[in-house]
Amino acid sequence: MAHYGRGRPRGQRHSMAEMTRLWYLMRVSNKYGLDTHKFLMCFPHALTHEESSHNGISIQLRQKTKDNCVFLVTRDQKVIAQLHLTQKLLDYLPEADAASFPSIQFTPARETERLETTDLQIKDIDGGVKWVNVTARVVGKSNPRNVFSRFGDPLALSVATISDGTGSMRLPLWNAQIDRVSIGDTVQIENGRVRTFRGELQVSVGRNGKLEVARSNQHSKRAL
């Protein structure tokens, strides 16, 4: 759960997803020893000028819609993050009180399971992340095998390996998903469930998730 300090705007509500992104920006700021306020101001500046920078960190505007923007954050040409920020949150950033960020606390483990899904690179996904949006390329895929669910139902399973250039992880493919995903495809995963299985991180797509092939060997786009 998140606890907001005096930096929260009066009379204005932000969704948990927005506050999660604000927390993530704070985390990046702390990790790279940045002035938090100056770092946050880079995003409205990049919105107007398409790019901005602070203390070796570059922010580029990659996509803009009416209500959302996609920013790429890099350092020395290495990707730190790519994230979506709402226009509402961007409008708030210049007013954010940097001194209040230390009071934005997220309790670990079971409480983080309640946070809404956020966009992350694979290198930033760990055991504390439970739900994630991620885009990656399929670099490996095992031969299908038959397994049984805990209810005794027969299932077909193939395990793909996906990579986004920052790291790799496993992606279980079930039944009809198996034939629709091939090595070389780029997949977009929404509301993926992150778990550790036999010591390795994996992201699975259940009934509340979505797996879409954004760019495949056949140059098509299809939802799974």
N, C-alpha and C positions, 0 to 999 in steps of 0.2 A: 504493500500500500504506500501511497505517497502522502507526505505531510508537507504542506506548503507554508512558507514563511511570509514575511512582509512583502516579498516580491510579487506575490500573486495580485493581478489587477483587480481593483474593487469593482463590484457589480458586473464582472465578466467571468463566464465559466469556460473552462477549457476541458476538452475530453481527456480521458486517461491516455489515449494514444498521443495527443499533443504534448502532455506533460512527460510522457515517456521519452519523446524525442528531445524535449528540453533537457531532461536528465542526461540523455545520451550526449548532447552537445556539451553539457557541463563536464561529463566524464572525459571527452576528448580534450577539452580545454585543460583539465587537470593533468591528464596523461602527458601532454606535450608542453606543459609549463607556460600556458598562454594567459594573457590578460582576458578574463572571461568576457567582460563587457565589449572589449574591442573585437574579440572573436565572434561574438553574437552579432555585432554590427556589420560584420563582413557579409552576412546573408542578405539583409536588405540592400546593401551596396551592390552585391552581385546580381540581385534581382533587377536593379536599374541598369547596371553597366555590364552585365553578363559574367563578370569575374571580379574577384577581390582576393586579397591576401593579407596575412598577418603573421609575422615572425616565422616565415618559412612554410606556412600552411596556405595552400591555395584553395579557393572555393570557386567553382564554375557552375553557372546555371545551365543545366542540360535540357530541361523541358519545363514549359510553363503552360498552365491551363487557367481557367477562370478562378478556380478555388485552390489549386495545388501547384507546387513547384518541386522539381527534382534537382538536387544539388550534388555535385561530385566534390569530395574533399580529398586532397592529395598532399603529399609531402615528398619532395625530391622525386616527383613523377610516380610515386607509389601511392596506390589508392588506400585511403584511410576508411572512407565510408561513402556510400551513396544513399541518400535519404530523401524522403518526401516531407515537405513542410507545407502546412496549410497557409493560406493568405492571412487567416486570422492570427496564427502564431507569428508570422513574419511581421505583422503590424504591431504585435505586442513586444517583440524583441528590443526595440529602442528604449522602451519604458522599463524593461526588466532590471531589477535591482541586483547587481552581481553579488552583493553581500548576502543576499538571501539564499543563494544556491547551496551553501553548506547545510541549510536546514531542509533541503529537499532530500529525503531519505527513502530508500527502498529496502525493505527488509528482505533478506535472502530466502532461498529455497522455496517453501510452500507458498509464501506470499507472492513471489514473482510469477507464480502460475496464473495469478489473477490479472496480470497486466495484459493489455491488448497486444495483438501481433504487431511487430515492428520489422522494418527492413534492415537486414544486416548482411555483412559479408561473412563468408564461412570462417575466416580467421577470428571473427568476433563472437562466434557462437560457441558457448561452453555449457557446462552442466547446469548453470543458473538460468539459461534461456529455455523457455518451454514452448513458445509459439513464435514462428518466424515467417517472414516473406523473404525469399531468396531466388536469385537468378543465376544459373550455372550451366555448364556444358557437361554432357554425358561423356565420360572418358573410359568407362568400362561397364560391362554388364554380364552377369553370370547366366549360365544355362538355367532354364526354368526347372523347378522341381515341385513335387507334390507334398503338401503339408496338410495338417488338420487344425482347424480352429479349436479354441477351448470348448466349443459346443459340439465338436465332432464333425463339423462340416469340411468337406474336401476343398482345398484351395491350391492354386498355382502361384508360385513365388519365384521371382527373379530379383536379385539385388544389384542395382546400378551404383556406380561410383560417379559422383558429380564434382566438378571443380570450377571455381570462378577466378582462378589465378592467385588467390590469396590462401587457398587451402582446399581440402577435399573432404567429403563425407559420403556416407552410404545413403541410398534412397531405395527402400523396398518397393517393388512393383508387384501388384496383385492382379491376377486374372486378366481382364481385358487390357489393363495398362501395359502389360508386358509387350504385346505386339505393336503398340503405338509409340513406344519410345525406343530409339536406336542410338548406338554409339555415334557421336558427332552432333546429335541434337542439342539445342539450347532449350532448357526448360525453365518455366517460371512457376514457382511454388508459392501459393498463398495459404495462410493459416496452416503451415506445416507444423507437425508435432515433433519436437526434438526430444530424443531419448538416447541413453547410452546402452548399447547392447554388446555384450561380450567385450567390453572395454573400448568400444568404438562409438563415436557419435553418429546418429542417423536421424534423418528427417523423414517422417511418413505423412502421407496424405490420406486422411480419413474422410468420413462423410461431411465434415464441416470444412474441409480443405478443398483446394483446387490445384490441379496440375495441368499446365498448358505447354504444349510445344510451340515455342515462339519462332524458332528457326530450325528447320530440319534439313536432312539431306535432300528431301524432295521439295524444299523451298516453300513449304506450306505452313499454315498455322491452324492448330486444332486443339480443342479443349478435351481433356480426359476426365 
